[in-house]
Amino acid sequence: MGTKTPFRYTLDHDGRRLEVEFSSAGLASTARLLVAGEQVAEQTTRGDSATLRAEGIKVEVRWGWLGQVTRCELRSSGIAFDPPPGSRAARLLELAEARPTLYASRHVVLAVGRIVLPLLGLGVLFRFVAPALPLPSIPVPEVDLPSIPWPDLDLPSIPWPGWVRAIIESSKYWGPVLFGLLIAADEVRKRRRKAAARAGSASSDAGDNTTSTTNSTTNSNSGNSADNER
């Protein structure tokens, strides 16, 4: 792996501009935390995660196995940073925010794929490939194993209804799909909760800016009135 051009994730929080700059060289990945343009923390790792701490801020960062950023968020509130505009991560974020259910359904699609693709692959293998392979005949020796007198236990049999047995026997097919549905539903809830927290943070910052502007205007008007009285 070579050196990648640095890029930044950004977040406006509590009246401050927070940025996390990412870069990599070889197998090492580096994350730097900047507050109002000033670097306050840095961590370089060969692993898949890092935590940046400074000025009461704690940012959790994770990388995927290809080196892409998979998480960049405040540890306290779970509010995610915005990826660079125009990047693949930004496009995925737009899809996740516009259609959270559709975006989360990828877990179900992957679960179905894990079931269907192996079945199709084995079907093609046994139908077309296996008959054409000249498999050798291997002589297997006959071994006369001793007979072990296992105790004859009379275990009670549970008269399960037929539909229960059918559900249990088919669980290897519907189990992964159900698990994918649960993961998708949980992701939708988390995204909606984070979106609400992010909206609350943005409105708080807007309110602080409005209050500051109002106070500045009031102070300016008071000063002008005092000058006029003189």
C-alpha positions in Angstrom: 0.0 0.0 0.0 1.3 3.5 -0.9 0.8 6.9 0.6 -2.7 8.3 0.2 -3.6 12.0 -0.1 -4.9 13.3 3.3 -8.6 14.0 3.5 -10.8 15.4 6.3 -14.1 14.6 8.0 -15.8 17.6 9.5 -18.4 18.4 12.2 -19.7 21.7 13.6 -20.5 20.9 17.3 -21.0 23.2 20.3 -20.0 26.3 18.3 -16.7 24.8 17.2 -15.5 23.3 13.9 -14.1 19.9 14.5 -12.1 18.1 11.8 -10.4 14.7 11.6 -7.7 14.4 9.0 -6.8 11.0 7.7 -3.6 9.8 5.9 -1.8 6.6 5.4 1.7 5.4 4.5 2.2 1.7 3.9 0.3 -0.3 6.5 0.1 2.5 9.0 -3.0 4.8 9.2 -2.9 8.2 10.9 -5.8 10.3 12.3 -5.4 13.9 13.5 -8.0 15.9 15.4 -8.2 19.6 14.7 -10.3 22.1 16.6 -10.9 25.5 14.9 -8.0 24.6 12.5 -5.5 23.8 15.2 -4.2 20.2 15.6 -4.8 19.0 19.2 -4.4 15.2 18.9 -2.8 12.6 16.6 -2.7 8.8 16.6 -0.9 6.4 14.2 -1.8 2.8 14.2 -1.5 -0.4 12.2 -4.8 -1.7 13.6 -8.3 -0.9 12.6 -9.3 1.6 15.3 -8.1 4.7 17.1 -9.5 7.1 19.7 -8.5 10.8 19.7 -8.8 12.7 22.9 -8.3 16.5 23.6 -10.1 19.4 25.2 -12.9 17.3 26.5 -13.5 15.8 23.1 -13.3 12.0 22.3 -13.5 10.9 18.7 -13.7 7.2 17.8 -12.3 6.2 14.4 -12.4 2.8 12.6 -10.9 1.7 9.3 -12.1 -1.2 7.0 -9.8 -4.0 5.8 -9.1 -2.0 2.6 -8.1 1.1 4.6 -11.3 3.0 4.1 -12.8 5.0 7.0 -15.9 3.1 8.3 -16.6 5.2 11.4 -15.7 8.7 12.6 -17.9 9.9 15.4 -18.0 11.6 18.8 -17.9 8.9 21.5 -20.2 10.7 23.9 -23.1 11.3 21.6 -22.5 9.1 18.6 -22.8 12.0 16.2 -21.0 11.2 13.0 -18.6 13.5 11.2 -19.4 14.5 7.6 -17.2 12.7 5.0 -15.4 14.8 2.3 -17.9 16.1 -0.3 -18.1 14.1 -3.5 -16.5 11.0 -1.9 -18.0 7.5 -2.0 -18.6 7.8 1.7 -20.5 11.0 1.2 -22.7 9.4 -1.4 -23.4 6.4 0.9 -24.3 8.8 3.7 -26.8 10.6 1.4 -28.4 7.3 0.6 -28.5 6.3 4.2 -30.1 9.5 5.3 -32.6 9.7 2.4 -33.5 6.0 2.5 -32.4 4.5 5.8 -34.5 1.3 5.4 -33.3 0.6 1.9 -29.7 1.2 3.0 -30.0 -1.1 6.0 -31.6 -3.8 3.8 -28.2 -4.7 2.5 -27.8 -7.0 5.5 -30.8 -9.0 4.4 -29.5 -9.2 0.8 -26.1 -10.4 2.0 -27.8 -13.1 4.2 -29.9 -14.3 1.2 -26.8 -14.3 -0.9 -24.9 -16.5 1.6 -27.7 -19.1 1.2 -28.5 -18.9 -2.5 -25.0 -18.6 -4.0 -23.6 -21.8 -2.4 -26.7 -23.7 -3.4 -26.4 -22.5 -7.0 -22.7 -23.1 -7.0 -23.0 -26.7 -5.8 -25.8 -27.3 -8.3 -23.6 -26.2 -11.2 -20.7 -28.1 -9.9 -22.5 -31.4 -9.6 -24.4 -31.0 -12.8 -21.7 -29.9 -15.3 -18.3 -30.1 -13.7 -18.2 -33.2 -11.6 -19.3 -35.7 -14.3 -16.5 -34.6 -16.6 -13.8 -35.1 -14.0 -11.8 -38.3 -14.3 -11.8 -39.2 -10.6 -9.4 -42.0 -9.7 -10.7 -45.1 -8.0 -9.1 -45.4 -4.5 -9.1 -48.8 -2.9 -10.3 -48.4 0.7 -9.3 -51.2 3.0 -11.9 -53.0 5.0 -11.2 -52.7 8.8 -12.9 -55.1 11.2 -13.7 -52.8 14.1 -14.6 -54.2 17.5 -18.2 -54.1 18.6 -18.7 -51.8 21.6 -21.6 -52.8 23.9 -23.3 -49.4 24.2 -26.0 -49.2 26.9 -29.5 -49.2 25.6 -31.1 -46.1 26.9 -34.9 -45.7 26.6 -35.1 -41.9 26.1 -38.6 -40.4 26.0 -39.6 -39.1 22.6 -41.2 -35.7 22.3 -44.2 -35.7 19.9 -43.3 -32.4 18.2 -46.0 -31.3 15.7 -45.0 -31.6 12.0 -44.9 -27.8 11.5 -42.5 -27.4 14.4 -40.1 -30.0 13.0 -40.3 -28.3 9.6 -39.4 -24.9 11.1 -36.4 -26.4 13.1 -35.1 -28.4 10.1 -35.3 -25.3 7.8 -33.7 -22.9 10.3 -30.4 -23.0 8.4 -32.2 -21.2 5.6 -34.4 -18.6 7.4 -32.0 -18.1 10.4 -29.5 -15.9 8.6 -32.3 -13.9 6.9 -33.9 -13.3 10.3 -30.6 -12.3 11.7 -30.1 -9.8 8.8 -33.5 -8.3 9.4 -32.7 -7.8 13.1 -29.4 -6.1 12.2 -31.1 -3.9 9.6 -33.9 -2.8 12.0 -31.3 -2.0 14.7 -29.2 0.0 12.2 -32.3 2.0 11.2 -33.0 2.9 14.8 -29.4 3.9 15.4 -29.3 6.1 12.4 -32.6 7.9 13.3 -31.3 8.4 16.8 -28.0 9.9 15.6 -29.8 12.0 13.0 -32.0 13.4 15.8 -28.9 14.1 18.0 -27.2 15.8 15.1 -30.2 18.0 14.3 -30.4 19.0 18.0 -26.7 19.9 18.0 -27.1 22.0 14.8 -30.1 23.8 16.2 -28.2 24.5 19.4 -25.3 26.0 17.4 -27.7 28.1 15.4 -29.4 29.4 18.5 -26.0 30.3 20.0 -25.1 32.2 16.9 -28.4 34.0 16.8 -28.0 35.0 20.5 -24.5 36.2 19.9 -25.6 38.3 16.9 -28.5 39.7 18.9 -26.3 40.7 21.8 -23.8 42.3 19.5 -26.6 44.3 17.8 -28.0 45.4 21.2 -24.6 46.5 22.5 -24.0 48.4 19.3 -27.4 50.2 19.5 -26.8 51.0 23.2 -23.4 52.5 22.3 -25.0 54.6 19.6 -27.7 55.8 21.9 -25.2 56.9 24.5 -23.2 58.8 21.9 -26.4 60.6 20.7 -27.2 61.6 24.3 -23.8 63.2 24.7 
